[in-house]
């Protein structure tokens, strides 16, 4: 039996047991009101999304800043998505020289936990304003978490000219998705471009071990794939899948892997235009937003079921997931 199912069973049995106890106490009279309140509190706490935080620090040198790695595991009782953040602490008092906070493709904020790891545990998301990578320039100034019926995680970067960017993440109580909202406050900055870049490896990381792959992605209007025998060259480049304003989702899979597919949901009203840059390994989704964009919503999905079933499940739930993406709460933006 998978650990996730075991946790879910324990939670349900606990809830049932408490309900029975409450029923028993309620028939005993008013003297049990205190016990009822206590039991209700225990039941509420039992159903919360719990967050487990771990951190590691690698000491720096005179020329290289310290490197800190954090992880937040959202234990829902059904699944346990994880958010990771690895960066160099390149600011005083940790370091006084010049060094990027994110020095490579495998650093930054990533997802993990089952198939969510295919969204790339090292670096799933970057935000570029005027072609400047906000996450790469400096480590976050503030990190906050909150447990509850949903699990919340917030990163805040303070910018020059009283600017501020926050990445707010919410994991719902069943852990079926990871929702993200980017908030941009740029009062003193002349904004010429706003871009989001996402990295994913549908089906897993087999090609790194020279295993065959057949990457595949599609939207409501188009599809594209990279067969295992595809030979990229200057005359035959990897294909590009358009992501237009009238399409608000992308489904990613590998036809040679039965599981581990992914999906991305956008808010159509936010006007993203972009492409999925296909390859036989990493799929890079580049989304350009209107320069006036100050709030961006993203829904990330990962599937441990067969690709065909996952695609049907995602398609059948789109209307509901669109509503969730628009309405699910995030930590208050400051």
BELBELQUI-V440917 format. One record per backbone hydrogen bond with DSSP energy under -0.5 kcal/mol. CO is the residue of the C=O (numbers start at 1). NH is the residue of the N-H. E is the energy in kcal/mol with one decimal. If there is no record, write none. Layout:
BEGIN
co = [CO/CO]
nh = [NH/NH]
e = [E/E]
END
This chain:
BEGIN
co = [2/3/4/5/6/7/8/9/10/11/12/13/14/15/16/17/18/19/20/21/22/23/25/26/29/30/32/33/34/35/36/37/38/39/40/41/42/43/44/45/48/49/50/50/51/52/54/56/57/58/64/66/67/68/69/70/71/72/72/73/73/74/75/79/79/81/82/83/84/85/86/87/88/91/91/97/101/101/104/108/108/109/109/110/112/113/114/115/116/117/117/118/120/124/126/127/127/128/129/131/132/132/133/134/136/136/142/144/146/148/151/152/153/154/155/156/156/157/160/161/163/164/165/166/166/167/168/169/170/170/171/172/176/177/178/179/180/181/181/182/183/184/185/186/189/190/193/194/195/196/197/198/200/201/205/206/206/207/214/215/216/217/218/222/224/226/227/230/236/239/240/241/243/244/248/250/251/252/253/254/258/260/261/262/263/264/265/266/267/268/270/273/274/275/275/276/276/277/282/283/283/284/284/285/285/286/286/287/288/289/290/294/296/297/298/299/300/301/303/306/307/308/309/310/311/312/313/315/317/318/319/320/321/322/323/324]
nh = [6/7/8/9/10/11/12/13/14/15/16/17/18/19/20/21/22/23/24/25/26/27/28/29/32/33/36/37/38/39/40/41/42/43/44/45/46/47/47/48/50/148/52/75/53/73/71/69/59/67/61/89/58/87/56/85/54/74/83/52/75/76/50/76/78/74/112/72/110/70/108/68/90/94/95/99/88/103/107/86/110/124/125/84/82/116/117/118/119/120/121/201/111/199/197/134/135/195/132/133/129/134/137/138/101/102/156/154/152/49/171/146/169/144/167/141/142/165/163/188/159/185/157/168/183/155/181/153/172/179/151/175/302/172/300/170/298/168/183/296/166/186/164/189/191/192/130/289/128/287/126/285/283/204/208/209/211/210/255/226/253/224/251/219/217/215/230/232/233/278/242/276/274/247/266/264/218/262/216/257/307/203/303/252/301/250/299/268/270/271/290/288/243/277/286/241/278/284/284/200/285/277/286/198/287/275/288/196/273/194/293/184/182/267/180/265/178/263/260/310/311/312/313/314/315/316/317/318/321/322/323/324/325/326/327/328]
e = [-1.8/-2.3/-2.0/-2.3/-2.3/-2.5/-2.4/-2.6/-2.5/-2.4/-2.7/-2.6/-2.3/-2.3/-2.3/-2.1/-2.9/-2.5/-2.3/-2.8/-2.7/-1.2/-1.7/-0.5/-1.5/-1.8/-2.4/-2.4/-2.2/-2.5/-2.5/-2.0/-2.2/-2.7/-2.5/-2.6/-2.3/-1.2/-0.5/-1.3/-0.7/-0.8/-0.5/-3.2/-0.6/-2.8/-2.4/-2.8/-0.6/-2.2/-3.1/-2.9/-3.1/-2.2/-2.7/-2.5/-2.2/-0.6/-2.2/-2.5/-1.0/-0.9/-2.2/-2.3/-0.5/-3.2/-2.3/-2.5/-2.2/-2.4/-1.4/-2.6/-1.6/-1.5/-1.2/-0.6/-3.0/-0.6/-1.3/-2.1/-0.5/-3.1/-1.1/-3.0/-2.7/-1.6/-1.6/-1.9/-1.9/-1.3/-0.8/-3.8/-1.2/-1.6/-2.4/-2.4/-0.5/-2.8/-1.6/-0.6/-2.2/-0.9/-1.4/-0.9/-2.1/-1.4/-2.3/-2.7/-2.6/-3.7/-2.7/-1.9/-3.6/-2.2/-2.4/-2.7/-1.4/-2.4/-1.4/-0.8/-3.1/-3.2/-3.3/-0.6/-2.5/-2.4/-2.6/-2.4/-0.5/-2.6/-2.8/-1.7/-0.6/-0.5/-2.6/-2.7/-2.7/-2.9/-0.5/-2.2/-2.4/-0.5/-2.9/-1.1/-1.0/-0.5/-2.3/-2.9/-3.2/-3.1/-2.1/-2.6/-2.9/-2.5/-1.4/-2.2/-2.0/-1.8/-2.6/-2.8/-2.9/-2.8/-2.6/-3.2/-2.7/-0.8/-1.9/-0.6/-1.3/-1.8/-0.6/-2.5/-3.1/-2.0/-3.5/-2.7/-2.2/-2.6/-2.5/-1.6/-1.8/-2.4/-2.4/-2.8/-2.5/-2.0/-2.5/-0.8/-2.2/-1.6/-0.6/-3.6/-3.1/-0.6/-2.8/-2.4/-1.0/-1.9/-0.6/-1.6/-0.6/-3.6/-0.6/-2.6/-0.5/-1.9/-0.5/-2.7/-2.4/-0.7/-2.3/-2.6/-2.8/-0.7/-3.0/-2.5/-2.3/-1.9/-1.3/-2.7/-2.7/-2.0/-2.5/-2.7/-2.4/-2.4/-1.2/-0.9/-2.8/-2.6/-1.5/-2.1/-2.8/-1.5/-1.7/-3.1]
END
